[in-house]
Amino acid sequence: MAPGELRAAVQNSLAGGERLAVLACSDAPLQSPLLTWRCLGLEPFEYAHSLYAALRDLDRLGAARILVERVPTSEAWEAIADRLARAAARGATPGAEGAVTDAT
């Protein structure tokens, strides 16, 4: 999800009282007790190294959804983008444990 789309989706979810988790490359643009925001940064190696632990941690929070900010499109990010797309595909299955939504 592009940064502008992500911000709008977060604001809409929070306005509806939805508990939300976000995995991002950027810092949180807003704060809320209903929002958990994990910034993994813009270094692909460090992002990849932290990805699985961050997804597990966010999944344990019991948020209604985990939104993911779109990662850069360079070659260094291809494997990460693929992993996030696979996680999002699992999220399309109702009741899928560890599901992620809106990763693209």
N, C-alpha and C positions, 0 to 999 in steps of 0.2 A: 504494500500500500504506500503510495507516495506520501511525503510528509504533510502536504496540505490536506489530503484525503484523511490521513491518520488523525490529524488534529480535529477535523470535523466529526469523524466517527467517535472519537473519544468524548468530545463535548456532547454529542447526541446521546451516547450511552450513559454518561454521568447524569445528564439532565433527566433521564428515565430511571435513575436510581440503580443502575446496573453496576455490579462489581466487575472491574475490568483490569486486565494485565496487559502490558505492552512490552514488546521486545524491540529495541530501536538502536540505530546508529547515533542518534542525536539525544541531547538532554531533554527532559520533560518540559513542555511549554506551560504546563499548569500543574497545580497540586490539588489533591482531593483524598479524603480518607477511603474513598472507593477505588482509588487508582494505585496500582503498583507499576512502576516504570523502570525497566532495566535497560540501561544504555551500555552496549557492548563496544561502542566506538567504531572508528573507521579504519582500523588496521585488520585486514582479513585474517592474518594468522591468529591474532588475539581473539577476534570475534569467533572464529572457528573453534578455538581452544575452549572458549567459555560457553558455546552454544548449547550443548547437551545439558550441562548443569543448570543453565539459566532456564531452559524449557522445563526441566523437571521441577525446579523451584517454583516457577510460575504456575505450573499445573497443580502443584500441591496447595496453592492458595485458594482454590475453589472458585476462581473467577468465572463469570458466565462465559467469557471469551478471552482468548489471547490474541491480540492484534500484533502484527509484525510490520515494522517499517521496511519498505523496499530497500534492499542492499544495492550498492553500486553495481553497474553492469559490466565492469571490466573482467578480463579473464581470471584475475586473481580471486574473484568472488563467485565464479561459476559453480563450484562444488557447494558452496554455502547456499546459493540461490536454489540449487537442486534439492538440497536437504530440507529447506524451508517449504518448497513446493510439495514435497512428499508429506511433510507434516500437515500442511494445509489440506491435502487430499484426504488424509485420515480424518480431518476435522469435518469433512463433508458427510461422513458416515455417522448418523445419529447414535449417540452413546459411545462413540469411539474414545477409549481411555487415552489421555494425553493429547487430545486433539487441539490443533492450532487452526485459527481461522484468519482469513484475509492476509495471507503471507505474500501475495504477489501484487 
